[in-house]
Each structure stands twice: as structure tokens, then as C-alpha cells.
Amino acid sequence: MKKEDVIEFFTRFQAITPEPKGELDYVNPFTLLVAVVLSAQATDIGVNKATPALFAEADTPEKMVAIGEDRIRHHIKTIGLFNAKAKNVYKLSQILIDEHNSEVPQNMDDLIKLPGVGRKTANVVLSMAFGQPTIAVDTHIFRVSNRTGLAKGTTVEKVEDKLLKVVPDQFKFHCHHWLILHGRYICKARKPDCANCPVIDLCKFKEKTA
């Protein structure tokens, strides 16, 4: 996609949704980290149904460790892979206490060392909690980036690298949310809703549905 097309691409998203927000509910950087860890292979809606009671009881690493793994498991039992996720949430909480003064790290290297935290999760936390211009690439963003021709790549890392290069600085902060919302509600995997796509004329996808 040409530079001027990329600018127009995001200018249109900005006009429609000037301040896009993530759909996970959280109250502080720690609960955001936990929510994103829980959202792996689960829907944001499902996570949001499980976390209010959990966060009411434990919104800090100390409180999370205090309630214990069994209690965490009880709160998140409606979420997929809840056994492994309960263990990860307990362990990462203990590590935050022991190694980071109970604070969520503000850098990639420390974040991805935490149980259950991969590059995508780390990028979401860095962006949403700390305002860093990172771009987290999930399945939606991977699909939209390749399908539209915005940033083609065979791996998540390659797409992330290309997005960081081609997306103008003024759009980087909201880029993740614009692309994920577009992929979730318009540029869907099985049948993209091209008739309602605001960037249909810029998109390079050959099999448009409109």
C-alpha cells in the first residue's frame, strides 16, 4: 500500500472513531495485565463476565496471591483453559511482588518473562496502560494487515515490524484498536462485510464481497 493510501486509510478510521477503546474491563495496569492474559483463546465478553468479581476481591498482586490459585480458578472457571490461566495469574502476581516491587513492568523484555505473557499481551499492556506507541498483532490484525495489503507478513512478528514502519507516528497509538475493531466487526474472517467497509477502495483484497 502506498504511503498516501496508508495515511488515508487511518484518517478515515480516525474520523469514524477518534478515540477507540479496548473492550476488556480493567481498573489499573495490573488488572489489565491479568485481563489480557485471561483473554488468550477466549472472547473479551467472556473475560468481562468473569473478572468483575475477581478484581473486586483482588486488584493488586498482593491480593491476588493472598486469595490463592484455587480462588482465582473459581472466579475464572467459565473461561477456556482456566486451570492453566489461574496458575499463570498466581505465578505472575508473585513475580511482580518479588522482582518488580508489585509494579507492572513498562518494557517488553520483563513483561514477556511473566507466565502467560507473550509479545501480543505485552504490547497491549504497554500501549493501553502506559501509552507507548506499540502495535499488538492478534489474529484480527494479522488478517486485516495481510488482506488489505497494509502490512503483509507470514508471521505475527513480521507483520508487527512492517506496521511499525508503515504506520505514521500520529496514528500509531490507536492503530491497534482501529485494526482489531475493523477485523472483529467488518473485515471478518469467513465473510468480510465489504459493503460497509470505510476503506474498500484502498483495500487490495481481490475477493471483495461487494
C-alpha positions in Angstrom: 0.0 0.0 0.0 1.3 3.4 -0.9 2.3 5.9 1.8 -0.6 8.3 0.8 -3.0 5.4 0.9 -1.9 4.4 4.4 -2.4 7.9 5.6 -5.9 8.0 4.1 -6.6 4.5 5.5 -6.1 5.7 9.1 -7.5 9.2 8.5 -10.8 7.5 7.8 -10.7 5.3 10.9 -9.8 8.3 12.9 -12.8 10.3 11.5 -15.2 7.4 12.4 -13.7 6.6 15.9 -11.4 9.4 17.1 -10.7 7.7 20.5 -11.1 3.9 20.1 -11.0 1.9 23.3 -10.2 -1.7 24.1 -13.1 -3.9 25.0 -11.6 -5.5 28.1 -12.6 -4.1 31.5 -9.9 -3.2 34.0 -9.1 -0.8 36.8 -5.3 -0.4 36.8 -2.3 -1.8 34.9 -2.2 -4.9 37.0 -5.8 -5.9 36.3 -5.3 -5.0 32.6 -2.4 -7.4 32.5 -4.5 -10.1 34.1 -7.4 -9.5 31.8 -5.2 -9.8 28.7 -3.6 -13.0 30.0 -7.1 -14.4 30.5 -8.3 -13.3 27.0 -5.9 -15.7 25.2 -8.1 -18.1 23.2 -11.2 -16.5 24.8 -13.5 -13.6 24.0 -13.4 -10.2 25.6 -17.1 -10.6 26.5 -16.4 -13.9 28.3 -13.4 -12.4 30.2 -15.5 -9.3 31.2 -18.2 -11.6 32.7 -15.6 -13.4 34.9 -13.3 -10.6 36.0 -15.6 -8.1 38.0 -15.9 -10.4 41.0 -12.2 -11.4 40.7 -11.0 -7.8 40.6 -13.3 -6.7 43.4 -11.5 -9.3 45.5 -8.0 -8.9 44.1 -6.9 -5.8 42.2 -3.2 -5.9 43.3 -0.6 -8.6 43.1 -0.6 -8.9 46.9 -4.3 -9.5 47.0 -4.2 -12.0 44.1 -1.5 -14.0 45.9 -3.5 -13.8 49.1 -6.7 -15.3 47.7 -4.7 -18.2 46.2 -4.8 -20.2 43.0 -8.0 -22.1 43.9 -9.9 -18.9 44.5 -8.6 -17.5 41.2 -9.7 -20.7 39.4 -13.2 -20.4 41.0 -13.6 -16.9 39.6 -12.4 -17.7 36.0 -13.9 -21.2 35.6 -16.1 -20.0 32.8 -13.1 -19.0 30.7 -11.3 -21.5 28.4 -8.1 -23.0 29.8 -9.0 -21.7 33.2 -6.7 -24.2 35.1 -3.5 -23.0 33.3 -4.6 -19.4 33.4 -5.3 -19.5 37.2 -1.8 -20.9 37.7 -0.2 -18.2 35.5 -2.1 -15.4 37.2 -1.0 -16.6 40.6 2.6 -17.0 39.5 2.9 -13.7 37.7 1.5 -11.9 40.7 4.1 -13.5 42.9 6.9 -12.5 40.5 5.6 -8.9 40.4 5.9 -8.8 44.2 9.3 -10.5 44.3 11.0 -8.9 41.4 9.2 -5.7 40.4 8.1 -4.0 43.6 4.5 -5.1 42.8 4.5 -2.9 39.7 3.8 -4.0 36.1 7.0 -3.6 34.1 7.0 -1.0 31.4 9.3 -2.8 29.0 8.9 -5.8 26.7 11.8 -7.8 28.0 10.4 -8.0 31.6 6.8 -8.5 30.5 7.4 -11.5 28.3 9.2 -13.3 31.1 6.0 -13.4 33.1 3.9 -16.6 33.0 1.2 -16.5 30.3 2.5 -13.3 28.8 3.6 -13.3 25.1 4.6 -10.5 22.8 1.0 -9.6 21.9 -0.1 -9.4 25.6 3.0 -7.3 26.4 2.3 -4.9 23.5 -1.4 -4.4 24.6 -0.3 -3.6 28.2 2.5 -1.2 27.0 0.0 0.6 24.8 -3.1 0.7 26.9 -1.6 1.0 30.4 1.4 3.2 29.6 0.7 4.9 26.4 3.6 3.5 24.5 3.2 3.5 20.6 3.4 -0.2 20.3 1.2 -2.3 17.9 0.0 -5.6 19.3 -0.8 -8.1 16.5 -3.5 -10.6 17.1 -5.4 -12.8 14.7 -7.7 -10.0 13.6 -4.8 -7.6 13.0 -2.8 -10.2 11.2 -5.7 -10.9 8.9 -6.6 -7.3 8.2 -2.9 -6.3 7.6 -2.4 -9.1 5.1 -5.8 -8.9 3.4 -5.8 -5.2 2.8 -2.2 -5.1 1.8 -1.4 -2.7 4.6 1.4 -4.8 6.0 1.9 -8.3 4.6 3.9 -10.9 6.5 4.0 -14.6 7.2 4.4 -14.3 10.9 3.0 -12.1 13.7 6.4 -10.6 14.3 6.9 -9.7 10.6 3.5 -8.0 10.4 4.3 -6.1 13.6 7.6 -4.9 12.2 6.0 -3.8 9.0 3.2 -1.9 10.8 5.7 -0.1 12.9 7.5 1.0 9.7 4.5 2.0 7.6 2.0 3.5 10.1 2.7 7.2 10.5 3.5 8.3 14.0 0.3 10.2 14.5 -1.7 7.0 14.1 0.5 4.5 16.0 -1.2 4.9 19.4 -4.7 4.0 18.2 -3.6 1.7 15.3 -4.1 -1.5 17.3 -7.7 -0.7 18.3 -8.7 0.6 14.9 -7.5 -2.6 13.2 -8.8 -5.0 15.8 -12.3 -3.4 15.7 -12.2 -3.4 11.9 -11.3 -7.1 11.9 -13.8 -8.0 14.5 -16.8 -6.3 13.1 -16.2 -5.6 9.4 -13.2 -7.4 7.9 -14.3 -10.7 9.4 -12.5 -14.0 8.7 -15.2 -16.0 7.0 -17.1 -13.3 5.2 -15.9 -9.7 5.3 -18.6 -7.1 5.2 -17.1 -5.2 2.4 -20.3 -3.3 1.7 -19.8 -1.4 5.0 -16.0 -1.1 4.8 -14.8 2.5 5.0 -11.6 1.7 3.2 -12.9 -0.6 0.5 -11.3 1.5 -2.3 -7.9 1.3 -0.6 -8.0 -2.4 0.2 -6.1 -4.8 -2.0 -8.2 -7.8 -1.2 -9.3 -9.4 -4.6 -12.3 -11.4 -3.3 -14.4 -8.5 -2.0 -18.0 -9.3 -1.1 -19.3 -6.1 -2.6 
